[in-house]
Amino acid sequence: MFGGQILVFGRKTRREDESGIVRTQNINAARMIAEVVRTNLGPSAMLKMLMDPMGGVVMTNDGNAILREIIVQHPVAKMMIEIARTQDEEVGDGTTSVIILCGQILSEVERFIGSYHPSIIIRELRQALDDILTFMPEISKSVDTKNHEEMLNLIKASLGTKFLGTSWSRMACEMALKAVNIVKESSGKDRERIDIKSFARVEKVPGGSMEESHVLEGVMINKDILHPEMKRLILNPRILLLNSALEYKKGESMTNAEMVKEGDFTRLLQIEEEFIVNQCNKIIALKPDLVITEKGMSDLAIHHFAKAKISALRRVKKMDMVRISRATGATLMSRIEEISEQHLGTRAGRFEVILIGDEYFSFINDCKDTKACTIVLRGPSKDIIHEVERNLQDAMNVARNLYMEPSVVPGGGAVEMKLFAKIISSKSGLETEGSPYSTVPAALKIIPQTLLENSGASVMHSMSKLESAHLKGEMLAVDGVTGDLVAAEELGIWEPTRVKTQIYKTAIETAVHILKIDEIVSGSKSKSAQSLDKVEKKQKGEPVNMAGQGDQKEF
């Protein structure tokens, strides 16, 4: 009556319930993922060549892009890959650092697993996180977001670890800053709403040189006009956006029409034409210069628009329609009967159709007070353009983070060593040395240590010198290119506080969740276990299910 909890599982359920072994296996899985991306940190980072199942090849040092292509089986390894994606979506940078830091925290914690209860370790880790968040404002400095040159330098410093850091970085930083300034809008109470993903579209056009890349104050779409007599260049166009089709509506399913008289079929065709002509006349009466619809447009409608000297585009993507609306001030209309003069977009300065390579592109640019933009990337090959796009996205995320939280902390491992020194000095040596709390300050040293390793410097000597300098109150950082130790102010590498704070939160919280796992329950058996089951059933004379029969009925 007062017995223990009864667990009922299916025959195929496999349990691993020795919590010490399970935690050790989980830590090893996390450590392996961290080792994969460890060489991809800093300006001297190596590149990974990724090959997808279709035979495509990608070369990158972006942590999230690398982990996205890795196929793993262990659930904790999948969790580690997921935190890189979360970090990328939240702040757009620091994906490599968060994986390395989380793996190192778990490596440091491993020696305490047999001596301390997991709940005590978790409590100590969370206390260390609270202390880090308390010390961060003391280390950070504010940024004047209205100072264009200062913003450019900060974005350029963040791009130092990327492909762009060695080539046309200033041009890329200016493009990123310009794009963010275009899509930025105030949402009240001094808060900024910056939706880069939706309103700052990157269009990749292979060919030409990277110097031909630029930011359009408007929208570029891969569409051509529908009739040769339509205008390819319109200055100050009046633009109408439609969310409905300009063609006769067809029945949803099977539709029957009974024709009795000889002229009934002809009359049906006339009704269709009259419907389309009526719709076109209502639009032509408003005198737009350009009609863009998300749905289809019949040949008859195209003919009438061409006669009225109105250019038209059809089957434009929903997101492109929203961006055109934000750029030109046009209202996206669903019913033609309700369209009026105020729904036309008049903020665009120029509409033009240009042939680039072997494809036509429509440009709606020179828009006044636009809240959407298009970044046109040119380059010698698709691989280079894809890498440039990833780096440009990072640059835009840095600019967005600075606008949302205008403060920075020193880079080059200086902030991690400063936090290490502050935590050590704020707690007594006896309190931190032999407790799980010490794992966090010890793990923070992995960032400057990895920078030194990747730059080819002497790690032991430099780390000893770096640690003693920070304990004395000096602010030294690692030059990721040469491996030298220089003053943080002199190095000039600054990182957004928002990114660093998110790295520490994500890394420690993920380590906490992994330590909470004390048992792995799997709903499937290995092939060897399945074959043993079949042998036992045959010996007992029980029926054996064939492969694929009845397997799905059990947990």
Salt bridges, closest charged atoms under 4 A:
GLU16 OE2 - ARG14 NH1 2.88
GLU35 OE2 - ARG38 NH1 3.44
ASP62 OD1 - LYS162 NZ 3.89
GLU82 OE2 - ARG85 NH2 2.16
GLU89 OE2 - ARG85 NH1 2.55
GLU108 OE1 - ARG111 NH2 3.77
GLU110 OE1 - ARG31 NH2 2.57
ASP131 OD2 - LYS427 NZ 3.98
GLU138 OE1 - LYS422 NZ 3.02
GLU149 OE2 - ARG170 NH1 3.31
GLU174 OE2 - ARG170 NE 3.42
GLU185 OE2 - ARG193 NH1 2.39
GLU185 OE2 - ARG326 NH1 3.53
GLU203 OE2 - ARG201 NH2 3.66
GLU212 OE1 - ARG378 NH1 3.32
GLU217 OE2 - LYS178 NZ 3.87
ASP224 OD1 - ARG232 NH1 3.04
GLU274 OE2 - ARG267 NH1 3.15
ASP320 OD1 - ARG201 NH1 3.06
ASP320 OD1 - ARG323 NH1 2.57
GLU337 OE1 - ARG335 NH2 3.86
GLU338 OE2 - ARG335 NE 3.31
GLU341 OE2 - ARG238 NH1 2.65
GLU352 OE1 - ARG350 NE 2.90
GLU387 OE1 - ARG390 NH2 2.69
GLU389 OE1 - LYS204 NZ 3.23
ASP394 OD2 - LYS162 NZ 3.21
GLU416 OE2 - LYS500 NZ 2.63
GLU453 OE2 - ARG38 NH2 3.12
GLU467 OE1 - LYS445 NZ 3.30
GLU495 OE1 - LYS500 NZ 3.77
GLU509 OE1 - ARG126 NH2 3.63
GLU519 OE2 - ARG15 NE 2.49
ASP533 OD2 - LYS525 NZ 2.55
ASP551 OD1 - LYS12 NZ 3.39
GLU554 OE2 - ARG11 NH2 2.40
